Amino acid sequence: MREVNFYRTADGRCPVREFLDGLPESVKGKIFWAFNLIETADKVPEKFFKHLSGTKMYECRIAYESIAYRFLGFFHNGNLIILTNGFVKKVWKTPRTEIKTGKQRMKDFLENGGFYERCR
């Protein structure tokens, strides 16, 4: 079983939580449904969770009313998933700036004690 968590900075900021706070409740409901699926399904469909080739990053993929919501993250200590950033995807490929942000936060997490918070 996997566990989805959110990256937190050393000063307590949680970028994923901040992104979620700006979304309507209906969208958050679908997103948390997808997070639950990622945590509990034996095999998560690629439609919802996909490895980003050439990186150690994964992409949580949620569509709601033709809007593509994405969350980047990585595995830590086996089944712990740390989500680093969330965004609305507006182009076909995942933006390099978002991948770069995710990689920087993963590096910070691994080098500075691994701050995170439970997603629920």
Steps between C-alpha positions, in 0.01 A plus 500: 500500500625845409462822702461840332651798683585863422847653498543771764777759515716541809304817585169310488362598158319228309484590127261216409259594780517865387414394144210285623365780721439708186283235332123449523377228739369287211846490343664420834257210542611345170867561583475333840308212341797452263750521788302230681508283187877543478533397864274195488499345151728203442579633153425866440388574143748716309208733436539614864866441585792493257879499521661796321757342274860600560429616857430362847174694496143376465192687386157469662250570225147620569251633246191690608261672259762500222767659722818300562634524855846361564710429807866405484672291761738217577521179700686508832577202725307252290131586489502859627408744220600862554314743275707811435282724286159528338394692191245523222642342187434715193737344247552145374837443671561554869666844525875485566463775760266277702736202470791723608300622802417141595863392471620796710247418773592130489867597544411731789291226660775239476779732615323681784319247710192419294223731618152392390140496613224245458275594211174457697 
